[in-house]
Amino acid sequence: MKWLKPREAAGELGVSYATLKQWLYQGKLEAVRTPGGHYRIAAAEIERLRGAPAAAPARISGRNQLRGTVTTVRREGLLAAVTLAIGDQQIKAVITAEAASELGLEPGMAAMALIKATEVMIMR
């Protein structure tokens, strides 16, 4: 059986380390403790949470989905500017600060940009 450290589990689930720790304390996430007192989460538990409706949407109609890694989250007032690294490119989005907090966005975590556009232009 594969065991993950809390930071690894948080990355797999797309939540912040702080959120994952709260889930552990609240009993929403099953884990074992090492003799040294450190938490370890089974890979099967990650899969269980992924299957839960609150963990991720089961389906979405948007087809322009770009997986990447959060490089920056800059909160200012009601908004947050989020930058994702996708390969050697970056994409930036401005979302509400509340949404950034609900998603637990932190630099280094996996995230996905969903793009809905009525027109796409190509240039060279």
GIGI-V542493 format. One record per residue. N is the residue number from 1. PSI is psi in whole degrees, -180 to 180 (none if undefined). Layout:
N_PSI / N_PSI
This chain:
1_138 / 2_134 / 3_140 / 4_147 / 5_158 / 6_-42 / 7_-38 / 8_-44 / 9_-41 / 10_-44 / 11_-41 / 12_-35 / 13_-11 / 14_31 / 15_166 / 16_160 / 17_-42 / 18_-41 / 19_-45 / 20_-42 / 21_-40 / 22_-41 / 23_-40 / 24_-49 / 25_-34 / 26_-5 / 27_13 / 28_-13 / 29_126 / 30_138 / 31_164 / 32_163 / 33_138 / 34_167 / 35_-27 / 36_-1 / 37_9 / 38_145 / 39_145 / 40_136 / 41_131 / 42_144 / 43_-34 / 44_-33 / 45_-36 / 46_-45 / 47_-38 / 48_-45 / 49_-34 / 50_-32 / 51_-15 / 52_138 / 53_-33 / 54_-20 / 55_-41 / 56_148 / 57_140 / 58_-39 / 59_152 / 60_144 / 61_-24 / 62_132 / 63_-18 / 64_82 / 65_121 / 66_114 / 67_139 / 68_-165 / 69_133 / 70_126 / 71_-35 / 72_149 / 73_111 / 74_109 / 75_136 / 76_107 / 77_-127 / 78_-6 / 79_161 / 80_132 / 81_120 / 82_132 / 83_130 / 84_136 / 85_125 / 86_101 / 87_-130 / 88_14 / 89_164 / 90_148 / 91_139 / 92_143 / 93_145 / 94_121 / 95_174 / 96_150 / 97_-34 / 98_-44 / 99_-41 / 100_-40 / 101_-44 / 102_-37 / 103_-13 / 104_33 / 105_127 / 106_146 / 107_138 / 108_-13 / 109_156 / 110_144 / 111_170 / 112_136 / 113_127 / 114_125 / 115_125 / 116_114 / 117_146 / 118_-13 / 119_139 / 120_129 / 121_146 / 122_139 / 123_152 / 124_none
